[in-house]
């Protein structure tokens, strides 16, 4: 089953008069269309080579910065863990007690 990963940046923390984005919260939702798994964490961004006015920054840009900073190996680890959590939901069993 294919899993889609959706990235969202619900919070950005800025510093300085130029409002440089220094830290972000990231939420990644993995979904196979039936089950979901969520990763929620924060990272501190490296100082960019070129400053972009805060008003011109888009969520897609910030997601790109986050992915670049995390790197392919860390993204694969996160996605594998999310997939594992979805797989575990399918194999989970429930039991009931008479009490």
N, C-alpha and C positions, 0 to 999 in steps of 0.2 A: 504494500500500500504506500502510495506517495505521501510524503509529509511536507506541508508548507510551513515555512518559518516567517513570521511577521515581526518586524522590528519596530519598536516605538520608543520615542524619547520623551517621557512625560515631564521631566524637569531638567532645567539647565541652570547652572550656577555660574555667575559672571564675576570678574574682578576688574578693577581699574576703570578709569574714565572712558576707555574705549569699549567697555563691556565685553572683554574677551571671555569666551566660554571656557571655563577651566575644569569643570566637573559636570558629568551628566549621569542621570539615572537611565538605565536601559531595561526595557521589558521585551522579552522575546517569547512569542506564543507559537508553539508547535502544534499543528493540527493535521489529522488525517481525514477530517471531515466528520468523524464520529467522536473521537477522543481528543483531549487537549492536554498539554503540559506547558508550564510557564517557568521561565527563568527571569529573575529580577535582581539586578545588581547595579553598582555604580563604578565608574572609572574616572580617573583624572586624565584630561587630555594634555598632550604635549603642546608646547607653544608652536603655532603654525609659522611657516616661512613667510606667508603673506597674510596680512590682516584683512579680513572681510568685514565691512560694517555690519553690526549686529542686526540691523533692519533687513539686510540682504541675505542673512543666513536662513537656509531652509532645513527642514527635518531630514530630507534626503542627504544634504551635505553633512550634517552631524552624524548620521548613521554611517556614511562613508568614512568619516574620520574615525569613528569608533571601530569599524571593521578593520581599517588600516592599522590602528594601534593594537588591536587584539591579535591580528595576524591569522592566517589560515588555520594553523594547528589549533589555536585556542577556540576559534569558531567551530571547527570540527568537533572538538571535545564537548563544547556546549550543546551542539546539535545532536551528538551521539547520546549525551545524557538525557536530553529531552525526549529523543526517540525511545530510549530505554524506559523512561517513565510511562510513555504511551503504551509500549509493549506490556509493561507490568499491569496496566489497567485491564488488559484483555485476559491476563492469566490470573487475576485476583479472584478469589472465591469468597463467598459470604456464608456464614453459618448463623444459625439462630439457636437460642437456648430457650428452654421452657420457663426459665425464671426470668 
